[in-house]
Amino acid sequence: MAEAIANEKRHPRGLYLLFGVEMWERFSYYGMRSLLVLYMTKQLLFSTEKSGSVYGWYTGLVYLTPLLGGYIADRYLGARKCILIGGTLMALGHFTMAFEPLPFFYSALILLILGNGFFKPNISTTVGQLYHANDTRRDGGFTIFYMGINLGAMFSPLVCGTLGEKIGWHYGFAAAGVGMVAGLLMYLWGQKSFLGEAGLYPANGPQAGGKAHHQEPLTIEEKHRIAVIFIMAFFVIFFWASFEQAGSSLTLFAEHSTDRMIRVLNWEFPTSWFQAVNPFLILVMAPLFSGMWSRLARKDRDLSTPHKFVLGLSLLAFGFVVMIVAGGIVDKTNAKVGLIWLMAAYFLHTAGELCLSPIGLSMVTKLSPARFGSLMMGTWFGANFLANLFGGLFAGNYDAMGKAYFFSIPVITAGGAAIILLFLSPWLKRWMHGVH
């Protein structure tokens, strides 16, 4: 009996395989992203406005193409084959970025955008398929998976950023490619042994009932739950549009307006290393948040998913309040501020992320009809397309505004979204029909 209970608490072995694969994929993505704006402004000599536009379109489109990748997985190939296709395209993209001429730069971005479309929604859907419909381990499984994302994201700026800034830009980009190849090799080695049939077949293919299954009408409850996914996706646009300033305007603030010298060590903190602060804090804070949610649930005081999103948006807004103060100091004195300001902002942003991002991934797998699992995950990531596009275009105005005024805009948008969502939360909870 005790062994059966232990097995129920133990997560599927496939979770740890996907943890490792996602870790290497995020190593490659964030390693390249930590260098992208710096490379465009310092090597390609793009203006701040053009760099922000390119950055916004790139980081936006990598979240739009999952709609296509999710549809192809559900209808034709299955999630597992799409993961392999996506990883291969991304590896090619990173290695293409290692070549100097400008056509290679744009070709690399296209390969990375397409590859992410196949990879991103389908690995998250496969994690969900490791658990049965009412499995209480699912949220904990996604928290572990999310730690894998951030483990890769933490080390990549340290490796790729250091190589890019100190040795040569293209060495940093090539290191990102090596990380993606490592993830592909791990996936090829373990998928048959550890994943069983999770993600193996198209959700609407012959094994799932074929065309008749796909055309089966949605129930009222399913329609309500899908509506909740779309509404919550709308609100995460306001979160990620501000949060993704980390790779653009906050990187420029770190480069030009932050005193990065650690005088005790006589060493300057590299700008690209700020991209490692958020994932480091995720790894430290995720177990604390997971334990907090569990304790609240045991006391029957757990927050609903909409309320967790409200908390996440609010913490993000408070992080930019910190940046308003720091930006105001720079505006008035034209002097650089200490590291502590950016660190405090990243701490609050990370706390907000933990209230929203892993909770959202788990929510989509629970609310989605099984036959549309990857497509709905693609829809969820599709909201990030608009968020990153708006965030990048907004970052292009960084040099044209006072810094305090610039950072006040995310406070207004994220804070306003939190207030509206708070009022909508009771209605959204009813439309979730008992899914927690």
N, C-alpha and C positions, 0 to 999 in steps of 0.2 A: 504493500500500500504506500509506504513512504517513498519507494522508488518511483511509483507512478506519479505521485505528487511532484517529486523532483523533476521528472521528465516534462510535466506540464509547465513548470516554471522555466525550464531550460529553453533557450531560443534555438530555432533550427540551425543546423550547421551552415546552410546556404547563406544565412544572414552575414556570417563572418567572411565568407568568400566575397559577397557583394560589397561588404564594408571595405575590403582591401582593393577591389577593382575601382570603386568610387573614390577611394583615397588617392589612387594614382591618377585617375582622370581629373580630379580637382587640383592635384599637384600641377598638372600640365596647364589647366585653364587659368588658375590664379597666378602661376609663375609667369605666364605670358602676359596676363592682365596687369601685373605689378610693374611691367616695363612699358606697356603700350603707350600711355600718355607721355612719359618721359622720352621714349624713343621718337615719337612724332614731333615733339617740341624741340628736342636737343639734337637729334640726328637728321630727321627728314626736314626740320625747320618749318613745320606747319605752324600756323598761328594758333593761339589758344582757342579761338572760335572754331577753326577747322578741326583741330584735335578733338575738341568736345563733341563736334558733330560726328566725326568718324567713330569715336568711342561710343557715342550714344547709339548710332545705327548698328555697330557691331554687337555690343552687349544686348541691344534690343532684339536683333534678328536671331541671336542664338536661343532666345526664348520664344520666338514665333514659329520657327521650323519644327519644334516638338509637336505642333498640331498635325503636321504632315507625317512625322515619324510615328505618332500615336495611331493615326488612321491606318497607315500601312501595316503596322504591327497587328492591330485588331482585325483587319480584313484579309491580309495576305500572308505575311511572313512570320508572325509571332514575335514576342518581345525579345527572345534570346538572339535570333538572327539579326534583328535590328541593332542590338547592343554591339555585336561584332562589326557590322557595317559602320556604325557610328564611330567606334573606337579607331578603326582603320583610317577613316577619312580625317579624323582629328590628328592622328599621328602624322599623316602626310602634310596636313596644314602646318603643324609646328615646325617640321623640318623644312618646309618651303619658306617659312618666315626667316630661316637662318641664312637666306641668300640676300644680297644687298639690293639689286635693282628694284625699283618701285613696283613694276608689274608683279613681281613675286610677293610683295607685301599684300596687294589686294587679292591675289589668287589664294594666298594663305588664309586670309580672312574668310573668303567664300567657302573653302574646304572646312574650316573650323565651324562655321555657321551650319553647314549641311550636316556635318558629323554630329554636332551636338543635338540636332533635331532627331536623329535616329537614336542617340544614346540616352539622353536625359530623361524623357518620360518613361522609357521602357525599363530602365534599371529600377526606378522607384516603384513602378507597377509590379515588377517581379518580386520585390521585397514584400509588398502587400499580399501576393499570391502564396507566400510561404506560410501564411496563417489562415485558418478557417474564419468564416464570417464573423463569429462572435468571440474570437480569441482575445482574451484580456491582455495578452502579451504584445499586442500589435503596437500600441503607443510606445512601449518600452523598446521594442525592436526598431522603430523609426528613430528614437533618440540615439540608440547605438549607431545606426546607419548615419545619422547626422553628425555624430562625432567623427566618423570616418571621413566625411566631407571636409571637416574642419582640420583634421590631422594633416591631410594633404595640403589644404590651403595655408596652414601655418608654416610648414617647412618650405613650400615653393618659393615665397619671396626671399627667404634666406639663401636658398641655393641659386635659383634663376636670377633673382634680383642682384645678388652679389656678383655673379658671373657677368651679367649684362652691364652693370654700372662700373665695375672695376676692371674687367678684362676686355669685354667686347659685347655689344648688344646681341649679336647673332649666336654667341656661345650660350647666353641665357635662354634664347628661344629654342636652341637645339636641346638644351637640358630639359625643357618642357616636353619636347618630343620623346626623349628617352623615358620620361615618366609615363607617358601614354602607352608606349610599347610595353613597359613593365606591367601595366594594368591589363593590356590585351593578353599577354602571355599567362598571367595569373588566371584570367577568365577562361582561356582555352584549356588550361590544365585542370581546372576544378569544376566546370559547369556540369558535366555529365555525372560526376560523383556526388555533388553536394546540392544540386538544385531540383533533382527529381523531374517532375513535369511542369514546375512553375515557369511560366513564360514560354513554354516550348511550342505551343500551338496558338494560332490566331484565335482570339476570343470569339470571332464570328465564322471560323472555319468549319470544316466537316466534323471535327471532334467536338464542337460546341453546338451542333445542331444546324449548321450551314445557314443558308439564306433565310429559311423560315424563322430560325432563332433571331437573326438580325432584324427581321421585320415585325417581330412580336411587339405589340403596342406597349408603351410604358404605362405603368399604373399611376394613379394619382400621387401616391407616396413617392414613387421614383421621380416624378416630375417636380414635386416639391423639393426633394433633396438635390436634384440637379440645379434647380433655381437657386438654392442656397450656395452651391459651389460658385455659380456665376456672380452672385451678389458679393460673396466674400472675396472672389478674385478681383472684383472692381475696387474694393477697399485696399487690397494689398498693393495696387498700383501706387497709391499715395505713400505706402511704406517704402517700397523698393526704389521709387524715384528719388527719394531723399537718402535712403541708406546707401545707394550706389554712388553717392558723391565721394565715397571712400577712394574709389579708383580714379577720380577726376579732380574736382575742386579741392577736396581735402588733401589729395596728393600735392597739388600746387601750393596749398597753404603750408604743408610740411616742407616743401622745397624752398619757398621764398620767404615765409613769414614765421618760421619756427626755428628757434635756436636749438639745434640738434647736437651740440657739443656736450659730451659727458666729460667734464673737466677733471674729475678724479682719475679717469682713465686716459685723459688726453686723446679722446677718440670721438669721432663724429658719427652719430647714429644715421645709417643710410636711409634715404627717403623711402626707397622701395620696401624697407623692413616694416614700415607702418602697416603694410598689408598683412603682416603676420600677427598683429596685435589682436584683431577681432577673432581669428580662429583659435589663437592661444587662449583667449578668455572663454570662448565656447567650450573648449576641452576642460577648463577649470570649473566653469559654472554649470555646464549641462547636467552633471550628476546632482548638483545642489537643487536645480530646478526640477529635475525628475523626482527627487526625493520629496520636494515641497508639494508637487502635484499629488504624489501618492499619499502623503500625510493628510492633505486637505480632503482627498477622496475617502480615506478611512473615517474621517470625522464628518462625512457627508456635507462638506463645505467646499468641494471642488468648484472652480470657476467653469462656466460653459465655454465652448470654443469661441463664440462671438465676444465674450467678456475677456478672454485671453488676448484676442486680437486688439480690443480696445486698450488693454494694458500695454501691449507691444507698441502701438502707435503713440501712446502717451509718453512712454520712455524714450522713444526716438525723438519726439519733439523736445523733451527736456535736454537731450544730448545736444541739439542745435541751439538751445538757450545758452549752454556753455560756450558754444562757438560764437554766438552773438557778442558775448562779453570779450572773448579773446580777439575777435575781429575788430571790436570797438577800440581796444588797446592799440592794435596795429594801425587803425585809421587815424587815431589821435596823435600817436607818438612816432609813427613810421619806424618803430623798433620791432624786433622779433620777440615773440613770447616763448615761454618755456614749454618743454615737452608735456608737462602735466595737463595742459588744456586739451590737447588732442587725445591724450590717454583717457581723461575723464569722459570726453565725448564718446570715444570708442567703447568705454565700459557701459555707458547708458544705452548706446545703440545695440550692443551685444545682448544686454538683458532684454531689450525689446524684441530682438530677433528670436530669442529662445521662447518667448511667449507667442510667437507667430509662425515661424517657418516650419519647424518639425511638426507642430500641431496641425498646420495646414496640409502637409503631405499626408499625414495619417487620416485627416478628415476626408480628403478626396478619395482615398482607397475605401473608406467606410461608406461614404454616401453614393459613390458611383455604381450604377448597374454593372454587373460583371462583364457584360458584352461590350461595354464602352469604357472599360477601365483605363487603357492607355490613351484613348482619345480624350477622356476627361482630364487625365494628368497633363496631356499636352495643352488642353484649354487652360488649366491652372498656370502652367508655365507661360502660356501665351499672354497672360496679364503682365508678366515681366517684360514682354516686348515693349509695350507702351510705357511701362515704368522706366526701363533703361533708356528708351529713346527720349522721353521727356527729360529724364535726369541728365543725359548727355547734352542735349540741346540747351538745357538750363545752365549746365556747367560752362558752356561756351560763353556765357555772359559774365564769368567770374572777374575778368579784368575790367569790365565796363561798369561795375557797381562798387560801391563801398562794401567792405567785407561784412560789417555788422548788418547792413541792409540785405545783402545776399543771403546770409544765413538765417535771417528772419523769415524768409519765404517758406522754407521747409517746416518751420515751427507752425506757421499758419495753416499750411496744407495738411500736415500730418495731425496736428491738434484738432483741426476742424473735422477731419475724417473720423477721428476717435469719438468726438461728441455725437456725430450723426449715427455712427454705428452703435453707440451705447443706447440710443433711443430705439433703434431697430432690433436690438438683441432679443427681446421677448418673442417677437414675431418669427425671427429666424429660428429660435429654439423650437418653436411649435412645428415649423416646416422640416425640421430634422427628424421628426417622428421617433423620438426616443434614442437616437444615435448620440453617444456621448464621446 
